[in-house]
Amino acid sequence: MGKSSKDKRDVYYRKAKEEGWRARSAFKLIQIDSKFNIFENVTKVVDLCAAPGSWSQVLSRKLYMGENIELKTHLSNKEAINILMGVESVAESETSASVAKGKNENVKIIAVDLQPMAPLPGVIQIQGDITKYSTAQMIMNHFEGTKSDLVVCDGAPDVTGLHSMDIYVQSQLLLGALHITCNVLKPGGNFVAKVFHHKNNDLLTNQLLLLFKDVVIVKPSSSRVSSIGL
């Protein structure tokens, strides 16, 4: 399915194409790491609902290949206004990447999705259903008895426009991600996932606090303004 003209004038869509990212969503994970340092001391990571692989690509380049990917600039107010109005802007590169330090063979990255995706350096692919325990078993087998330092999930259903339906389907996806995370994430590990903004976000936060010491809800600046994802 072709991209709309709205997508093509989006600055993050253009920068993703220019910098070789599989999707604009790569910038979300880069920005989250820049703010919360989620990659520190991480050698084992799971990417749920990984296809087409932009978050796995960030993990591969940052952790396995050893690239120092950092945010370089932020959009100015003028640039943000231009984007909202559909006016082309000439923004500086959002990220900078230094020469890779070399492959870190101690890093294990596992990408899980029902759909296959193109290979990435250092990424093991599992074509499986995140709601099934057998998928968790496959992940743990690859980790050889150890558990993951980090689990990420940028999965979302195709938006129907029916808000209550979209929220329900997304909540079921998040529930599946949490079930598998409870099996594969080590105590003290981090879980990063997309959620849709809705009136019950406070309830969701309280439920997550039963599983995690701290819960933070954040909307990266690279998320579309119109997106209900957080």
N, C-alpha and C positions, 0 to 999 in steps of 0.2 A: 504494500500500500504506500503510495507516494506521500511525501511530507507536504503539509499545507504551506501557503505563503507566510502564514503567521509563524510557523516553526522556523522557516528559512531566514526570517529577519530577526529571530531571537539571537542575542549576542552569544549566549552559551552554546546554542546549537552550532553556530558558525565556528566558535573557538574549538569546540569538540572536533569538528571536521578538520580544522587547520592543524590541530595538535595530535591528531591520530587516535582520539578516544572513540570507543564504539558508540557511546551515547553521551548526551549532555549531563546525565545523572552522575557521571564520574566526578564532576566538580563538587557534588554534594558530599561525597565521602571525603574528598580532599579537604573541604572546608570543615567538616566535622572533626577530622583528625587535627587540623590546624588549631581548632579551638579547644579540643578535649584530649589531644595526644593519645588517641586510642591505640596507636600502633606501637607504643613503647613496650619493649621486651616481648613482643608477640612473635612467636615462631610457628604456632599452629592456629589456623583460622578457617572458618567455614562460611561460605557465601551461599545462602539459601535463595531460591528463586533467582538464580544467577543470570540466566539468558536475558539479553544478548551478550552480557559479560563485561559491562563497563566497570562495575565494582571489582570484579575479579581481575580486571586489567590494572586497576589502581593497586590492588594487593600484590599482583605479580611484579609490577614495576617498582613499587616501594619496598616490599619486603624481600622478594626473591631476587630481583635484579639489583637491588640496592640503590635505586635512583633517589636522589634528594628532591622530591617533588614538593614545591612550596607555593603558597599563594604569593603573587607578586604585586597585584594591585586590586583595588576594589572599584566598582563602578561609581562614578561621580553622580550627583543628583541630576545633573543635566543629561548624562547618558541614560540614566534610569527613566527619565521623563521621555526622552527620545524613543526608547524602546516601547514604552507604553503607548505612545502616539503612532508607532509604526514607522518612525524616521530612522534611517540607517545611521549608525554611530560608528566611530572609529575608536574602539577601545583597545588599550594595551593588553598584552597577553595576561590572562588571568593566572596562569601558572608558569613556573620556571622549573626546569629539570636539569640537574647537573649530570655529568658523566657517571654511569653506573660504577659502583665500587667493585662489582663482581658478584657472581651468583652465590647465594647463601643456601647451600644444600641442606642446612638444618631446618629451613622453612618448609612447612607443608601447608598448601592451600587446597581446599576441597570445595569445588563448585557443584551445587546440586540444582537440578531443574528437570522438569519433564521433557523439555525440548533440548536437543543437542545444540552446541555452539562451537564456533571455531576455536581451535586449540590456543592456549596461552602458555608461555614459559613458566614452569614450576607449578602449574595448576592441574590437579587431578579432577576429572569430571565424573560425576555420578548422575546418570539419567534415572531419576527416581522421584517418588512422591514423598513430600516432606511430612505428610500426615501418617505415614506408615512407619512402624518401628523397625522394619527391615532396613529402611534407609538409614536410620540412626546406627544400626548395627554395622552397615557398610562403612560409615564414617569412622566409627570406633576401630574397625579392623585396620583402616588405613593409618590411624594414629597408634596402632600397636599397643593398646592398653592404656594409653594416656588420653588426656582430654584437651579440648581446644581452649586457647587463651581468649579468643574473640569469635563471636558469631555475628554476621551481618545479614540483613534481609531487606532488599529494596523492592520486594514483590508487591504487586497491586493488580487487582482485576481490571478488565476493560471497563471503563466508566460508562454506565448506561444513561446517566443524567437523572435517574431516580435516586435521590440522595439516600433515602432510607435503605434501599436495596444495595447501593454501593457500599454503605457503611457496614451492613450485615456481612456481605461477601468478604470485605477487607478484614473484618473482625475474625472471621473463620480462618482466613489465611494467617493472620497474626497468631491465632490460637495454635494452629499447626506448627508454626515456627517456634513458638514457646515450648510446645511439647518436645520437639526434637532438641531444642536448646537445653532443656533440663537434663537430657540424657548425655549430651556431648560437651557441655561447657564446664570448665573446672570451677571450683569455688573461688569467688573473687574475680572471675572473668567478666568481660563486657559483652553486652548484647545491644546491637544497633538495628533498629527496624523502622520501616515506614508505617505511620498510622494516619488515618484520615481525621481531619478536624471535625469534631461534633460535640454535642452538649454533654456527652458522658466521658469526656477526656479525663476529668477529675476522678471518676470512678475507675477508669483504666489505670491511672497513676497509682491509686491506692491499692489496686490488685497487684500491680507490678512490684510495689514496695514489700509485698509478702515474699517475693522471690529475690529481690535485689536491694542492696543497701541504699543506693541512690538512684533516682529516676529523674531524668531531665528531658523535657520536650522542647525541641528547637526546630525552627524552619530555616534551613540554609538559604543564603541570599540567592543561590543559583536555582532554587525552586521557582517554577513559574509563579507569577503573582496570582494567576487565576487558579492555581492548583490547590486542592483541598488536602494534599499530602503534607505531613510534617516530618 
